[in-house]
Amino acid sequence: MKRSRGEIHMDPEILDEAVNNEEEVKAKNFPARLGGVFLSPREAFTEIGRAPSWVIPFIALILISIFSGWYLAQKIDTRTATRSALEQAVKQGRITEEQMNQQMAMVAAAAGPLIAVTSAFGALLLCLVIAGYGKLFSMAAGAENNFKSLFTVTIYAVFAVSIVSTVLTVLILQIKGQTSVNNTSSIVASSLGSWIESVAGADVLPKFIMMLANAADIFNIWMIVLLCIGFSAVSKKLKTATAAIWLGGAFVIISVISAAIRSVMGA
């Protein structure tokens, strides 16, 4: 059969492949991408980089942060610490006992919503700072990427780690039947510091060293690994090892400064 002039004939196999590729791209919705972050992060982040969409994962991150903050607010013993501080203020004559009782009532009513909102805002700020830092060191390393891709990768990485840590925290508290905790970092023994404390006690090492050990946390390390893979996957001329140097170095510096300040202040 003759073809008219200008008619383009395409191989049916090429058409089928194009249709299949289009269907594959469309199939990468939020649950599929999140599953990929857990099972095959480089492939998932590469696909995210082709079509970064941050709105749905961002909403999910905010919701899990609010739930985590609200749940822990029901478990953290804020009344004891607050009462101790207010009683000290009463002894010093800065407030009366009646004022202390009024402030205790306000703290009891506002603790849950305040912690939930603070957790959500903290998650947003964390993602913005990490993505912004990623853009800065990418420019310094001569890599090519855009902020939207880095921000989307960061949200997925933070959400993946947050959902696992939150689920483990809830399960452990429910199984143990704990109704009150004083230290949230001790719930899931995921840091080197918690392991040292469980074996040898909290006072076996100087406070500064113990705080550094607490920073060596499985969830922190996992998040850094995901960020390194993700940033390199959505960038040109950025190797995973280069991202690891920048992200890991920043984490070490921040951990050392934080541990030094908290040890001096006695936190």
C-alpha positions in Angstrom: 0.0 0.0 0.0 1.4 3.4 -1.0 2.0 6.0 1.6 1.1 9.7 1.0 4.0 12.2 0.9 4.9 13.4 4.3 3.4 10.4 6.1 5.6 9.1 8.8 5.7 5.4 9.5 6.7 4.2 13.0 7.6 0.7 14.0 4.8 -0.8 16.2 7.4 -2.0 18.7 8.6 1.6 19.2 5.1 2.8 19.7 4.4 0.0 22.2 7.6 0.9 24.1 6.7 4.6 24.2 3.2 3.7 25.5 4.8 1.4 28.2 7.3 4.1 29.2 4.5 6.7 29.5 2.4 4.3 31.6 5.5 3.6 33.8 6.0 7.3 34.5 2.3 7.8 35.3 2.4 4.8 37.7 5.0 6.6 40.0 2.6 8.1 42.4 3.3 9.0 46.0 3.0 5.4 47.5 5.1 4.0 44.7 7.8 6.6 45.1 7.9 6.1 48.9 8.1 2.4 48.5 11.0 2.9 46.1 12.8 5.0 48.6 12.8 2.0 51.0 13.5 -0.7 48.4 15.5 0.9 45.7 16.4 4.5 46.6 18.6 5.4 43.6 16.0 4.4 41.1 13.2 6.1 43.1 15.2 9.4 43.4 16.2 9.3 39.8 12.5 9.1 38.8 11.6 11.8 41.3 14.2 14.0 39.7 12.5 13.7 36.3 9.2 14.9 37.7 9.7 16.4 41.2 6.4 16.8 43.0 6.7 17.8 46.7 3.1 18.8 47.7 1.6 15.4 48.7 4.8 14.1 50.4 5.1 17.4 52.2 1.5 17.2 53.5 2.2 13.6 54.6 5.4 14.7 56.4 3.5 17.5 58.2 0.8 15.0 59.3 3.2 12.4 60.6 5.1 15.2 62.4 1.9 16.5 64.1 0.9 13.0 65.1 4.4 12.3 66.5 4.5 15.5 68.4 0.9 15.0 69.7 1.5 11.4 70.8 4.8 12.2 72.6 3.1 15.2 74.3 0.7 12.7 75.9 3.7 10.6 77.1 6.3 13.2 78.1 6.3 14.2 81.7 6.3 17.9 81.3 4.4 18.6 84.5 7.3 17.5 86.8 9.9 19.6 85.0 7.6 22.6 84.8 6.5 22.3 88.5 10.2 22.1 89.6 11.1 25.2 87.7 8.0 27.1 88.9 8.6 26.1 92.6 12.1 27.4 92.3 10.6 30.7 91.0 8.2 30.8 94.0 11.1 30.3 96.4 13.0 33.1 94.8 9.9 35.4 95.2 9.5 36.0 91.5 5.9 34.5 91.4 3.3 33.6 93.9 2.0 30.1 94.5 -1.3 31.1 93.0 0.5 32.3 89.9 2.4 29.0 89.8 -0.9 27.0 89.8 -2.3 29.2 87.0 0.8 28.6 84.9 0.7 24.9 85.5 -2.8 24.8 84.2 -1.8 26.7 81.1 1.1 24.4 80.4 -1.1 21.3 80.8 -3.6 22.7 78.3 -1.2 24.0 75.8 1.6 21.3 75.9 0.0 19.0 73.3 -0.9 21.5 70.6 2.3 23.4 71.1 4.5 20.3 70.7 2.5 19.2 67.7 2.8 22.5 65.9 6.5 22.8 66.9 7.2 19.4 65.4 5.5 20.3 62.1 7.3 23.6 61.8 10.6 21.9 62.7 10.1 19.3 59.9 9.5 22.1 57.4 12.5 24.1 58.6 14.7 21.0 58.5 13.8 20.2 54.9 14.3 23.8 53.7 17.7 24.0 55.4 18.9 20.7 54.1 17.7 21.4 50.5 19.2 24.9 50.7 22.5 23.6 51.9 22.4 20.9 49.2 22.0 23.6 46.6 24.9 25.6 48.0 27.4 22.8 48.1 26.2 21.6 44.7 27.2 25.0 43.3 30.5 24.8 45.1 31.2 21.3 43.6 30.2 22.4 40.1 27.1 20.2 40.0 23.9 21.1 38.2 20.5 20.6 39.8 17.5 22.7 40.9 16.1 23.5 44.3 12.7 21.8 43.7 14.3 18.4 43.0 16.6 18.7 46.1 13.6 19.8 48.2 11.5 16.9 47.0 14.3 14.4 47.7 14.8 15.9 51.1 11.1 15.5 52.0 11.0 11.9 50.9 14.2 11.1 52.9 12.9 12.8 56.0 9.5 11.3 55.7 10.8 7.8 55.2 13.0 8.0 58.3 10.3 9.8 60.3 7.6 7.2 59.6 9.8 4.3 60.7 11.0 6.0 63.9 7.5 7.1 64.8 6.0 3.7 64.3 8.8 2.1 66.3 8.3 4.7 69.1 4.5 4.1 69.3 4.9 0.3 69.2 7.5 0.2 71.9 5.6 2.5 74.2 2.4 0.6 73.6 4.0 -2.8 74.2 5.8 -1.6 77.3 2.6 0.1 78.5 4.5 3.2 79.5 2.3 6.1 80.3 5.1 8.6 81.0 8.7 9.1 79.7 11.3 11.6 80.7 13.7 11.2 77.8 12.4 10.5 74.3 15.8 9.5 72.9 15.8 6.5 75.2 12.6 5.1 73.8 14.1 3.6 70.7 17.7 2.6 71.5 19.0 3.6 68.1 22.1 5.6 69.0 25.6 4.6 70.2 25.0 6.6 73.3 21.9 4.6 74.3 23.8 1.4 73.8 26.7 2.6 76.0 24.3 3.8 78.6 22.4 0.5 78.7 25.6 -1.5 79.2 27.9 0.7 81.3 25.6 3.5 82.6 25.2 7.2 81.7 28.2 8.4 83.7 30.8 6.1 82.3 32.0 8.7 79.8 32.2 12.5 79.9 29.0 14.3 79.0 30.5 15.7 75.8 31.5 12.3 74.6 28.1 10.8 75.5 26.3 13.6 73.5 28.5 12.8 70.5 27.6 9.2 70.9 23.9 10.1 71.0 24.4 11.9 67.7 25.7 8.6 66.1 22.2 7.4 65.6 21.0 4.8 63.1 18.2 7.1 61.9 20.6 10.0 61.4 23.0 7.8 59.4 20.1 6.4 57.3 18.8 9.9 56.5 22.3 11.0 55.4 22.7 8.0 53.2 19.3 8.6 51.6 20.2 12.3 51.0 23.5 11.5 49.5 21.9 9.0 47.1 19.0 11.3 46.3 21.1 14.5 45.7 23.5 12.6 43.4 20.5 11.0 41.5 18.8 14.3 40.7 22.1 16.2 39.9 24.6 16.3 37.1 28.3 16.0 37.9 27.6 15.2 41.6 28.9 11.9 42.9 27.4 10.1 45.9 30.8 10.3 47.6 31.0 14.0 47.1 27.6 14.5 48.6 28.6 12.3 51.5 31.6 14.4 52.3 29.5 17.6 52.3 26.6 16.2 54.2 28.6 14.0 56.6 31.0 16.8 57.3 28.2 19.2 58.1 26.6 16.7 60.4 29.8 16.1 62.3 30.5 19.8 62.7 26.9 20.5 63.9 27.1 17.5 66.3 30.4 18.6 67.8 29.2 22.2 68.3 25.8 21.1 69.8 27.5 18.6 72.1 30.0 21.3 73.3 27.3 23.9 74.0 24.9 21.4 75.7 27.8 20.0 77.9 28.8 23.5 79.0 25.2 24.5 79.7 24.6 21.2 81.5 21.7 20.2 79.3 
